[in-house]
Amino acid sequence: MDVAQLTSSLIRIRSENPPGSTADVVAFIEEFLDSLGVKSRIVSHPGGRDNLVTTGAGSRLLLCGHVDVVPAIPDDWTHDPYSAEVADGYVWGRGATDMKGGCAALLIAYRDVIESGVEPKVQFAFVCDEETGGEHGIRSLLAQDLLEPRECLIAEPTPETSPAIGQKGLYRVDLSFRGRPGHSSLYPLVGKSAVMAAFDLLGYLREVHARPFPVEEDLQPLIKEGARVFSEIFGIEGGEDILTRVMFNPGRIEGGEKANIVAEQCRMELDIRVPWGCSLDDLRKGIAEHAPDAVIHEMDVAEPSLTPPDARIVRTVTREVARVYGTAAPFLQWAASDAKYLRDRGFEVLEYGPGEIPTLHAVDERVSVEQLERAVDVYRGVIRAYSG
């Protein structure tokens, strides 16, 4: 079985989150590893939320991936999102880029190293719910002390020559605003609108977003590389602003009772990305001050995180990427992943993996066969470096 075939097999095993069951895909990976003589443990949670951790002493590197995927509606896809077609140089389907292609490349590289006569000194962790915050996945494994702090490679999709060594912080909150109802014809003299309270908070966040946060001199090259990567991927400028400013998205708002009633209630789910140099505590206080009548429920909180550029995992992966592609440069990432939880527990984490990033979570998600094969080459070199 080659890496494209394994990617296709993983895509065909449905593991949408929600609803969140990964039992079938984890069982498939367990069988694959068992065929290589690798012992593993399945850590289960209700709803089929299964994780897999390999066991055995002497591992120096953690290889990590998530096997849950976001849902897909087949409309407008060139190939059905769960048919996992291999066509036109790509493997097509939901999870091809995020991130079953990366998981397959890790497994094939591991198999190749074994078949070359080298005993890999690495541990695997395949987790169930990165797409919904990691409560039953990486956070659960860390809470149970099933993973010891060490160097870690997550096979999340990145640009071909750009390993990701840091991520902006995350502040995701659910706010419930309360107003005082009245007749709409008398507002704003009578009544207090919960909807307008939410609107006022967004105005404050626009002000926060308008100013960049200065970064220390040693981060500036990484910021510039991140801006270059952003421009390359999306074909637009503004990457430096994304990395140095607070970005926010009111992903869901619902409120009010009727057009002629001053809104008594409003609920907003807010996703905020926090740059280096921005105090998360100050941001929290500012939000609380500008939403004094709201109940604020924090769903996910993480400071910006960074693995030092001179860390062994960064030097090793960068060297192997340069060997395969001729060039390599680490960058800072604007999104978030399980890396933040691992760094909080003392892991030195880097992300590098295959994928067509513009198709991530999108229609016609796919990964090129060439990228998969080159990722296997990179991973083989990294595994050998930690197994010598």
C-alpha positions as CSV (number, residue, x, y, z in Angstrom):
1,M,0.0,0.0,0.0
2,D,1.4,3.4,-0.9
3,V,0.7,6.7,0.7
4,A,-2.1,7.8,-1.7
5,Q,-3.9,4.5,-1.2
6,L,-3.7,4.8,2.5
7,T,-4.9,8.4,2.4
8,S,-7.8,7.2,0.3
9,S,-8.6,4.4,2.7
10,L,-8.7,6.8,5.7
11,I,-10.9,9.3,3.9
12,R,-13.5,6.6,3.0
13,I,-13.9,5.8,6.8
14,R,-16.2,8.6,7.8
15,S,-15.3,10.5,11.0
16,E,-17.2,13.8,10.8
17,N,-17.1,16.0,13.9
18,P,-19.9,16.6,14.7
19,P,-21.2,14.0,15.5
20,G,-17.6,13.0,16.5
21,S,-17.2,9.2,16.3
22,T,-13.7,8.1,15.3
23,A,-14.0,4.5,16.4
24,D,-13.8,3.0,12.9
25,V,-10.8,5.0,11.6
26,V,-8.9,4.5,14.9
27,A,-9.6,0.7,14.6
28,F,-8.2,0.8,11.0
29,I,-5.0,2.5,12.2
30,E,-4.7,0.1,15.1
31,E,-4.8,-2.8,12.6
32,F,-2.2,-1.1,10.4
33,L,0.2,-0.6,13.3
34,D,-0.4,-4.1,14.6
35,S,0.7,-5.5,11.2
36,L,4.0,-3.8,11.8
37,G,4.3,-5.3,15.3
38,V,3.5,-2.0,17.0
39,K,1.5,-2.1,20.3
40,S,-1.1,0.5,20.9
41,R,-3.8,1.5,23.3
42,I,-7.2,2.9,22.4
43,V,-8.5,5.5,24.8
44,S,-12.3,5.8,24.4
45,H,-14.9,8.4,25.3
46,P,-18.7,8.4,24.9
47,G,-20.0,8.7,21.3
48,G,-17.2,6.6,19.8
49,R,-14.6,9.4,20.4
50,D,-11.6,7.1,20.3
51,N,-7.9,8.0,20.4
52,L,-4.9,5.8,19.8
53,V,-1.6,6.0,21.6
54,T,1.3,3.6,20.8
55,T,3.1,2.1,23.8
56,G,6.6,1.1,24.5
57,A,9.7,2.6,26.1
58,G,12.4,4.7,24.5
59,S,10.5,7.0,22.3
60,R,12.2,10.4,21.7
61,L,9.7,12.0,19.4
62,L,5.9,12.2,19.5
63,L,4.2,12.0,16.0
64,C,0.7,13.4,16.3
65,G,-2.4,13.8,14.1
66,H,-6.2,14.2,14.4
67,V,-8.5,11.8,12.6
68,D,-11.8,13.8,12.9
69,V,-12.9,16.0,10.0
70,V,-15.4,18.7,9.5
71,P,-18.7,17.7,7.8
72,A,-19.1,18.0,4.1
73,I,-22.2,18.4,1.9
74,P,-21.6,16.7,-1.5
75,D,-23.2,19.5,-3.5
76,D,-20.7,21.2,-5.9
77,W,-17.9,18.7,-5.3
78,T,-16.0,17.4,-8.3
79,H,-15.9,14.0,-6.6
80,D,-18.1,12.9,-3.7
81,P,-16.3,14.0,-0.5
82,Y,-16.2,10.4,0.9
83,S,-15.4,8.5,-2.3
84,A,-11.7,9.3,-1.8
85,E,-11.0,9.3,-5.6
86,V,-7.4,9.3,-6.7
87,A,-7.5,11.4,-10.0
88,D,-5.6,14.1,-11.8
89,G,-2.6,13.7,-9.4
90,Y,-4.7,14.3,-6.3
91,V,-6.5,12.3,-3.6
92,W,-9.9,14.0,-3.2
93,G,-12.2,14.1,-0.2
94,R,-13.1,15.5,3.1
95,G,-10.0,15.2,5.3
96,A,-7.5,14.8,2.5
97,T,-5.7,18.0,3.6
98,D,-7.0,18.3,7.1
99,M,-5.5,15.9,8.0
100,K,-5.8,12.3,6.9
101,G,-3.1,12.8,4.3
102,G,-0.7,13.8,7.0
103,C,-1.6,10.9,9.2
104,A,-1.1,8.5,6.2
105,A,2.3,10.0,5.4
106,L,3.4,9.5,9.0
107,L,2.3,5.9,9.0
108,I,3.9,5.1,5.6
109,A,7.2,6.8,6.7
110,Y,7.2,4.7,9.9
111,R,6.6,1.5,7.9
112,D,9.4,2.4,5.5
113,V,11.9,3.0,8.4
114,I,11.0,-0.4,9.9
115,E,11.5,-2.1,6.6
116,S,14.9,-0.4,6.2
117,G,16.1,-2.2,9.3
118,V,15.9,0.7,11.7
119,E,13.9,0.5,14.9
120,P,11.9,3.8,15.1
121,K,12.2,5.5,18.5
122,V,8.9,7.5,18.2
123,Q,5.5,7.4,19.7
124,F,2.2,8.0,17.9
125,A,-0.9,9.8,19.1
126,F,-4.0,9.9,16.9
127,V,-6.7,12.0,18.5
128,C,-10.5,12.3,18.0
129,D,-11.6,15.9,18.3
130,E,-9.1,18.6,17.3
131,E,-11.9,20.2,15.2
132,T,-14.0,20.9,18.4
133,G,-11.4,21.9,20.9
134,G,-9.6,18.7,22.0
135,E,-11.6,18.0,25.2
136,H,-11.8,14.2,24.4
137,G,-8.6,14.1,22.4
138,I,-5.2,15.7,23.1
139,R,-6.4,17.4,26.3
140,S,-7.8,14.1,27.7
141,L,-4.5,12.3,26.9
142,L,-2.5,15.0,28.6
143,A,-4.8,15.0,31.6
144,Q,-4.3,11.2,32.0
145,D,-0.5,11.6,31.7
146,L,-0.5,9.3,28.8
147,L,2.0,11.6,26.9
148,E,5.2,12.7,28.5
149,P,6.7,16.1,27.5
150,R,9.2,15.7,24.6
151,E,9.6,17.0,21.1
152,C,6.6,16.6,18.8
153,L,5.7,16.8,15.1
154,I,2.1,17.3,14.2
155,A,1.3,16.5,10.6
156,E,-1.1,19.4,10.1
157,P,-1.0,20.9,6.6
158,T,1.5,23.6,6.0
159,P,3.1,25.1,2.9
160,E,5.6,22.7,1.3
161,T,8.8,24.5,2.5
162,S,7.4,26.2,5.7
163,P,7.2,24.3,9.0
164,A,5.0,26.2,11.5
165,I,6.7,26.8,14.9
166,G,4.3,29.2,16.6
167,Q,0.7,30.2,16.8
168,K,-1.3,33.2,17.8
169,G,-3.3,33.0,21.0
170,L,-7.0,32.1,21.1
171,Y,-9.8,33.6,23.2
172,R,-13.1,32.0,22.3
173,V,-16.1,33.1,24.4
174,D,-19.9,32.8,24.6
175,L,-21.6,36.0,25.8
176,S,-25.2,36.3,27.0
177,F,-26.4,39.9,27.0
178,R,-29.4,41.0,29.0
179,G,-31.4,44.1,28.2
180,R,-34.6,45.8,29.5
181,P,-37.5,45.5,27.1
182,G,-39.8,48.3,26.0
183,H,-41.8,49.5,23.0
184,S,-39.5,50.0,20.0
185,S,-41.1,53.4,19.2
186,L,-39.6,54.8,22.4
187,Y,-36.1,53.3,22.1
188,P,-33.4,54.5,22.9
189,L,-35.2,56.7,25.5
190,V,-37.0,53.8,27.0
191,G,-35.6,50.3,27.3
192,K,-32.1,48.8,27.0
193,S,-31.3,46.7,24.0
194,A,-29.3,43.5,24.5
195,V,-28.6,43.5,20.7
196,M,-27.1,46.9,20.8
197,A,-25.0,45.9,23.8
198,A,-23.5,43.2,21.6
199,F,-23.0,45.7,18.8
200,D,-21.2,48.1,21.2
201,L,-18.8,45.3,22.1
202,L,-18.0,44.7,18.5
203,G,-17.2,48.4,18.1
204,Y,-14.7,48.2,20.9
205,L,-13.1,45.2,19.2
206,R,-12.8,47.1,16.0
207,E,-10.8,49.7,17.9
208,V,-8.5,47.0,19.3
209,H,-8.1,45.5,15.9
210,A,-7.1,48.9,14.4
211,R,-3.7,49.0,16.1
212,P,-0.8,46.5,15.6
213,F,1.1,45.1,18.5
214,P,4.9,45.5,18.2
215,V,6.9,42.2,18.4
216,E,10.4,41.6,19.7
217,E,13.2,41.8,17.3
218,D,13.9,38.0,17.2
219,L,10.3,37.4,16.1
220,Q,10.3,39.9,13.2
221,P,11.9,37.5,10.6
222,L,9.2,34.9,11.5
223,I,6.5,37.5,11.2
224,K,7.8,38.4,7.7
225,E,8.0,34.8,6.7
226,G,4.4,34.3,7.9
227,A,3.3,37.3,5.9
228,R,5.0,35.8,2.8
229,V,3.4,32.5,3.3
230,F,-0.1,34.1,3.7
231,S,0.3,36.0,0.5
232,E,1.5,32.9,-1.3
233,I,-1.4,30.7,-0.1
234,F,-4.3,33.2,-0.5
235,G,-3.0,35.6,-3.2
236,I,-3.7,38.7,-1.0
237,E,-1.6,41.0,1.1
238,G,-2.1,41.7,4.8
239,G,-0.3,38.8,6.4
240,E,1.7,41.0,8.6
241,D,-1.4,42.6,9.9
242,I,-3.0,39.3,10.6
243,L,0.0,38.2,12.7
244,T,0.4,41.5,14.6
245,R,-3.2,42.5,15.2
246,V,-6.2,41.2,17.2
247,M,-8.4,39.4,14.8
248,F,-12.0,38.7,15.8
249,N,-15.1,37.0,14.4
250,P,-18.6,37.1,15.8
251,G,-19.3,33.6,14.4
252,R,-22.8,33.4,15.7
253,I,-25.3,36.0,17.0
254,E,-28.9,35.4,17.9
255,G,-31.2,37.7,20.0
256,G,-34.2,39.8,20.3
257,E,-37.9,38.8,20.5
258,K,-39.7,40.9,17.8
259,A,-39.0,44.0,15.7
260,N,-41.2,46.2,17.9
261,I,-39.8,45.1,21.2
262,V,-36.5,46.4,22.6
263,A,-34.3,43.3,22.7
264,E,-34.3,41.6,26.1
265,Q,-31.7,39.0,25.3
266,C,-28.8,38.4,22.8
267,R,-26.2,35.7,22.6
268,M,-23.0,35.9,20.7
269,E,-20.2,33.3,20.1
270,L,-17.0,35.3,19.6
271,D,-13.6,34.0,18.3
272,I,-10.6,36.2,18.9
273,R,-7.0,35.5,17.8
274,V,-4.4,37.1,20.0
275,P,-1.0,38.3,18.6
276,W,2.4,38.3,20.3
277,G,2.8,41.4,22.5
278,C,-0.9,41.6,23.3
279,S,-1.8,40.9,27.0
280,L,-4.6,38.4,27.1
281,D,-5.5,39.6,30.6
282,D,-5.9,43.1,29.4
283,L,-8.0,41.9,26.5
284,R,-10.2,40.0,28.9
285,K,-10.6,43.1,31.1
286,G,-11.4,45.3,28.2
287,I,-14.2,42.9,27.0
288,A,-15.7,42.7,30.5
289,E,-15.7,46.5,30.8
290,H,-17.4,46.9,27.4
291,A,-20.0,44.2,28.1
292,P,-20.8,44.9,31.8
293,D,-24.3,43.3,31.6
294,A,-23.1,40.1,29.8
295,V,-22.4,36.7,31.3
296,I,-19.1,35.6,29.7
297,H,-18.4,31.9,29.3
298,E,-14.8,31.2,28.2
299,M,-14.8,28.2,25.9
300,D,-11.1,28.1,24.9
301,V,-8.2,30.2,26.1
302,A,-4.6,30.1,25.0
303,E,-1.7,32.5,25.0
304,P,0.4,32.9,21.8
305,S,2.9,30.1,21.8
306,L,6.3,29.5,20.1
307,T,8.8,26.7,19.9
308,P,12.3,28.3,19.8
309,P,13.8,28.3,16.3
310,D,17.0,26.7,17.6
311,A,15.1,23.7,19.1
312,R,16.2,20.3,17.9
313,I,12.8,19.5,16.3
314,V,12.8,22.8,14.3
315,R,16.4,22.2,13.1
316,T,15.7,18.6,12.2
317,V,12.5,19.2,10.3
318,T,13.9,22.3,8.5
319,R,16.9,20.3,7.4
320,E,14.9,17.5,6.1
321,V,12.5,19.8,4.2
322,A,15.5,21.6,2.7
323,R,16.9,18.2,1.7
324,V,13.7,17.3,-0.2
325,Y,12.7,20.7,-1.6
326,G,16.0,22.6,-1.7
327,T,14.9,25.3,0.7
328,A,13.0,25.7,4.0
329,A,12.0,28.5,6.4
330,P,9.9,28.2,9.6
331,F,7.0,30.6,10.0
332,L,4.4,31.7,12.6
333,Q,0.8,30.7,12.1
334,W,-2.4,32.7,12.3
335,A,-4.6,29.7,13.2
336,A,-4.7,27.3,16.2
337,S,-4.4,23.6,16.7
338,D,-3.6,21.0,19.4
339,A,0.0,22.4,19.4
340,K,-1.1,25.0,22.0
341,Y,-2.1,22.4,24.6
342,L,1.1,20.5,24.1
343,R,3.3,23.6,24.4
344,D,1.5,24.4,27.6
345,R,2.6,21.1,29.0
346,G,6.3,21.5,28.1
347,F,6.4,19.9,24.6
348,E,8.5,21.5,21.9
349,V,6.1,21.3,19.0
350,L,6.4,21.9,15.2
351,E,3.7,21.4,12.5
352,Y,4.5,20.2,9.1
353,G,2.4,18.2,6.7
354,P,1.0,17.9,3.1
355,G,-2.1,19.6,1.8
356,E,-3.7,22.0,-0.5
357,I,-4.4,24.7,2.2
358,P,-6.9,26.8,0.2
359,T,-9.2,23.7,0.1
360,L,-9.0,23.1,3.8
361,H,-12.6,22.9,5.2
362,A,-13.8,23.8,1.7
363,V,-15.4,22.2,-1.4
364,D,-13.1,19.9,-3.4
365,E,-10.7,19.4,-0.5
366,R,-7.7,17.4,-1.9
367,V,-4.0,16.7,-1.5
368,S,-1.6,16.1,-4.2
369,V,0.0,12.7,-4.5
370,E,3.4,14.4,-5.0
371,Q,3.1,16.3,-1.8
372,L,2.1,13.1,0.1
373,E,5.2,11.3,-1.3
374,R,7.5,14.2,-0.4
375,A,6.0,14.4,3.1
376,V,6.8,10.7,3.5
377,D,10.4,11.4,2.5
378,V,10.7,14.3,5.0
379,Y,9.1,12.2,7.8
380,R,11.5,9.2,7.1
381,G,14.4,11.5,7.6
382,V,13.0,13.0,10.8
383,I,12.2,9.5,12.3
384,R,15.7,8.2,11.4
385,A,17.3,11.3,13.0
386,Y,15.5,10.5,16.3
387,S,16.1,6.8,16.1
388,G,19.9,6.8,15.7
